[in-house]
Amino acid sequence: MDKNSLRDLVAKLHAEMTDALRADPKSRESLSDMMQDINRLIDKPADSPAAAPGSLPDRLERIAVQFEANHPTLAASARRLIDLLGEVGI
């Protein structure tokens, strides 16, 4: 998957999650911070050192667990994003 396709999928998931979390500012802020980190990693040149391994997927998994009861679709989207990031080596 190329960076543009990944960036498009990330943007789509972010929009879905932000819309669903409109009434939950704390979760929306955490999600926004994490999405900025994801975008920085996508834009990072291939030869630059990686960020702390595991920190981003761990944060995304915590968000997925947090959403599981009240937002199961968002939890599934977060886990799909974890899988996509893993596929491209992030």
C-alpha positions as CSV (number, residue, x, y, z in Angstrom):
1,M,0.0,0.0,0.0
2,D,1.5,3.4,-0.9
3,K,1.6,6.4,1.4
4,N,-1.2,8.3,-0.3
5,S,-3.6,5.3,0.0
6,L,-2.6,4.9,3.6
7,R,-3.0,8.6,4.3
8,D,-6.5,8.5,2.6
9,L,-7.6,5.6,4.8
10,V,-6.2,7.3,8.0
11,A,-8.1,10.5,7.1
12,K,-11.3,8.6,6.5
13,L,-11.0,6.7,9.8
14,H,-10.1,9.8,11.7
15,A,-13.2,11.6,10.3
16,E,-15.5,8.7,11.3
17,M,-14.0,8.5,14.8
18,T,-14.1,12.3,15.4
19,D,-17.7,12.5,14.3
20,A,-18.7,9.6,16.5
21,L,-16.9,11.1,19.5
22,R,-18.3,14.6,19.2
23,A,-19.8,14.3,22.7
24,D,-16.6,12.9,24.2
25,P,-13.9,15.7,24.1
26,K,-11.3,13.8,26.1
27,S,-11.4,10.7,23.8
28,R,-11.5,13.0,20.7
29,E,-8.4,14.9,21.9
30,S,-6.5,11.6,22.5
31,L,-7.5,10.4,19.1
32,S,-6.5,13.7,17.4
33,D,-3.0,13.6,19.1
34,M,-2.5,10.0,18.0
35,M,-3.6,10.7,14.4
36,Q,-1.1,13.5,14.2
37,D,1.6,11.0,15.3
38,I,0.4,8.6,12.6
39,N,0.6,11.3,9.9
40,R,4.1,12.2,11.0
41,L,5.2,8.6,10.7
42,I,3.6,8.3,7.3
43,D,5.4,11.4,6.1
44,K,8.8,10.4,7.6
45,P,11.5,9.6,5.1
46,A,12.2,5.8,4.9
47,D,15.8,6.3,6.0
48,S,15.0,8.2,9.2
49,P,14.9,6.4,12.5
50,A,11.6,5.1,13.6
51,A,9.7,6.4,16.6
52,A,9.5,4.4,19.8
53,P,8.5,0.9,18.7
54,G,5.1,-0.3,19.9
55,S,4.0,3.0,21.4
56,L,1.6,4.0,18.6
57,P,0.0,0.5,18.2
58,D,-0.3,0.3,22.0
59,R,-2.0,3.7,22.1
60,L,-4.4,2.7,19.3
61,E,-5.2,-0.6,21.0
62,R,-6.0,1.3,24.3
63,I,-8.4,3.5,22.3
64,A,-10.0,0.4,20.7
65,V,-10.5,-1.2,24.1
66,Q,-12.0,2.1,25.4
67,F,-14.5,2.2,22.5
68,E,-15.4,-1.5,22.6
69,A,-18.6,-1.2,24.7
70,N,-20.1,2.1,23.4
71,H,-18.6,2.3,19.9
72,P,-17.9,-1.2,18.6
73,T,-17.6,0.0,15.0
74,L,-15.0,2.5,16.0
75,A,-13.1,-0.2,17.9
76,A,-13.1,-2.3,14.8
77,S,-11.9,0.7,12.8
78,A,-9.1,1.3,15.2
79,R,-8.0,-2.3,15.0
80,R,-8.1,-2.2,11.2
81,L,-5.8,0.9,11.4
82,I,-3.4,-1.0,13.7
83,D,-3.3,-3.8,11.0
84,L,-2.7,-1.3,8.2
85,L,0.1,0.4,10.0
86,G,1.7,-3.0,10.7
87,E,1.5,-3.9,7.0
88,V,3.5,-0.8,6.1
89,G,6.0,-1.3,8.9
90,I,4.8,1.5,11.3
